[in-house]
Amino acid sequence: METTDRYIRFDWAIKRLLRQKANFGVLEGLLTVLLNEKVEIIELLESESNQQTIDDKFNRVDIKAKNSKGEIIIVEIQNTRELYYLERILYGVAKAITEHISLGERYYEVKKIYSVSILYFDIGIGDDYLYHGQNTFLGVHTGDQLLVSTKEKNAIVSKLPSEIFPEYFLIRVNEFDKVAVTPLEEWIEYLKTGRIRPDTQAPGLAEARRKLVYYNMNPKERHAYDEHLNAIMIQNDVLDGAKLEGRMEGLAEGLAEGKAEGKAEGLAEGLAEGLAEGKAEGLAEGEKNKQIEIARKFKEIGLSTEMIIQGTGLSAEEINAL
């Protein structure tokens, strides 16, 4: 059942409203159903979105929080395709670990990291909408998990590596096509459609119904939010166009190569190679021009330079030169 209220998209809320301590309950609800344990956010930590140097590549974390157990949770939302996303989240986790252990401290102080990625693009091939990964050490011949004994505070403690190593959650929002039954499914439905059931019992969603209503924003906030939605639509259109162009170029090259060889085998091989190479080149080699075109459209609709930087990764100098 749909409600008559219009709710703010989670990617916007997480950048604005959910940073307020009074609204922590919404994010705590999502993390509780995702991690299958009660999560209480103690504080929001300084986010890598504030770059320390111009060369710092990791600048897109939306929320970095510490839970009641002292563990660190990174939450980030990606609306558009990124070629090296897995490498980026690995870098982000590694940086979070090193940022929260001071020089001279024991390795005992290393905190476990949970990395939660809410993805609105197709990251690869898979049938599920939720993927979870963590480090485990299994016996090559026995299949058993290694249990490590360590001395902590004058006591011998046994730990599984999974209690120390990071955990990764990839939520593929667009792949969710079920009727929501469980609290987790209700959350994914909200992430995908922006709808929340009026009778929801899912942790955090009832609070979201009260606090994330579109018409509760003032006119200035609503305008900024609407422009955010327009920007996402434009960026996705440009990306789709670049992808299609790459495929068409690959198809043309494949046909040309296949015809030149004059053999059916050559045609098939040329088509396959051309499609693959054309798609890769259309995405990789055209990345810079694509971002410049996106930035130009963002400027036309009046987005700020800061928002354009976040959306394209271009520098302020490159944006001002458009």
Residue pairs with C-beta under 8 A, 6 or more apart in sequence:
1 197
1 198
1 199
2 195
3 195
3 196
3 197
3 198
3 209
5 209
5 213
5 214
5 215
6 194
6 213
6 214
6 215
7 190
7 194
7 195
7 196
7 208
7 209
7 212
7 213
7 214
8 17
8 194
8 212
8 213
8 214
8 217
8 225
9 194
9 228
9 229
10 77
10 118
10 190
10 191
11 62
11 77
11 79
11 118
12 225
12 228
13 26
13 208
13 212
14 27
14 62
14 63
14 75
14 77
15 62
16 221
17 23
17 211
17 212
18 24
18 26
18 27
18 63
19 44
19 63
23 207
23 211
24 41
25 204
25 207
26 204
26 205
26 207
26 208
26 211
26 212
27 41
27 63
27 65
27 75
27 204
28 39
28 40
28 41
28 203
28 204
29 187
29 202
29 203
29 204
29 205
29 207
29 208
30 187
30 203
30 204
31 39
31 41
31 67
31 73
31 75
31 114
31 116
32 38
32 39
32 203
32 204
33 182
33 183
33 184
33 187
33 202
33 203
33 204
34 116
34 169
34 171
34 184
34 187
35 114
39 67
39 68
39 73
40 67
40 68
41 65
41 66
41 67
41 73
42 65
42 66
42 67
42 68
43 65
43 66
44 63
44 64
44 65
45 64
45 65
45 66
45 72
45 100
46 64
47 61
47 62
47 63
47 64
48 56
48 58
48 59
48 60
48 61
48 64
48 92
48 95
48 96
49 59
49 60
49 61
49 62
49 310
50 59
51 59
57 88
57 91
58 88
58 91
58 92
58 95
60 76
60 78
60 88
60 310
61 74
61 75
61 76
61 92
62 75
62 76
62 77
63 73
63 74
63 75
63 76
64 72
64 73
64 74
64 75
64 96
65 72
65 73
65 75
66 72
66 73
67 73
70 111
71 111
71 112
71 113
71 114
72 96
72 100
72 111
72 112
72 113
72 114
73 113
73 114
73 116
74 92
74 93
74 96
74 113
74 114
74 115
74 116
75 116
75 118
76 89
76 92
76 116
76 117
76 118
77 117
77 118
77 119
77 120
78 85
78 117
78 118
78 119
78 120
78 121
79 120
79 121
79 232
79 235
79 236
80 120
80 121
80 232
80 235
80 236
80 239
81 121
81 122
81 239
81 283
82 88
82 121
83 283
83 284
83 287
85 117
85 119
85 123
89 115
89 117
89 168
92 115
93 113
93 115
93 166
93 168
96 113
97 110
97 111
97 113
97 166
100 111
101 107
101 109
101 110
101 111
102 109
108 152
110 164
112 163
112 164
112 165
112 166
112 167
113 166
113 167
114 166
114 167
114 169
115 166
115 167
115 168
115 169
116 169
116 171
117 168
117 169
117 170
117 171
118 171
118 173
118 191
119 170
119 171
119 172
119 173
120 173
120 174
121 174
122 172
122 174
123 170
123 172
126 172
126 175
127 175
128 172
128 175
129 171
129 172
129 173
129 175
129 176
129 188
130 169
130 170
130 171
130 172
130 184
130 188
131 169
131 170
131 172
132 167
132 168
132 169
132 170
133 167
133 168
133 170
134 162
134 165
134 166
134 167
134 168
135 161
135 162
135 165
135 166
136 145
136 160
136 161
136 162
137 145
137 146
137 161
138 144
138 145
138 146
139 145
139 146
145 160
145 161
146 160
146 161
147 158
147 159
147 160
148 158
148 159
148 160
148 161
149 156
149 157
149 158
150 156
150 157
150 158
150 159
151 157
171 188
171 191
173 188
173 191
173 192
174 192
176 185
176 188
176 189
176 191
176 192
178 185
179 185
180 186
180 188
180 189
180 197
183 201
183 202
183 203
183 205
184 202
186 196
186 197
186 200
186 202
186 205
187 202
187 204
187 205
189 195
190 196
190 205
190 208
196 205
196 208
196 209
197 205
198 209
200 206
200 209
214 222
214 225
215 222
217 225
227 301
227 302
227 303
228 307
230 301
231 298
231 301
231 303
231 307
231 311
234 294
234 297
234 298
234 301
235 294
235 311
238 290
238 293
238 294
238 297
239 290
242 282
242 283
242 286
242 290
243 279
243 282
243 283
245 282
245 286
246 278
246 279
246 280
246 281
246 282
246 283
246 286
247 275
247 278
247 279
247 282
248 278
249 278
249 281
249 282
250 274
250 275
250 276
250 277
250 278
250 279
250 281
250 282
251 271
251 274
251 275
251 278
252 274
252 278
253 270
253 274
253 277
253 278
254 267
254 270
254 271
254 272
254 273
254 274
254 275
254 278
255 267
255 270
255 271
255 274
256 270
256 274
257 266
257 269
257 270
257 273
257 274
258 266
258 267
258 268
258 269
258 270
258 271
259 267
259 270
260 266
260 270
261 267
261 270
291 312
291 313
291 314
292 312
292 314
292 318
292 322
294 311
294 312
295 308
295 311
295 312
295 314
295 318
295 319
295 322
296 322
298 307
298 308
298 311
298 312
299 308
299 319
299 322
303 311
305 316
305 319
305 320
308 314
308 319
309 315
309 316
309 319
312 319
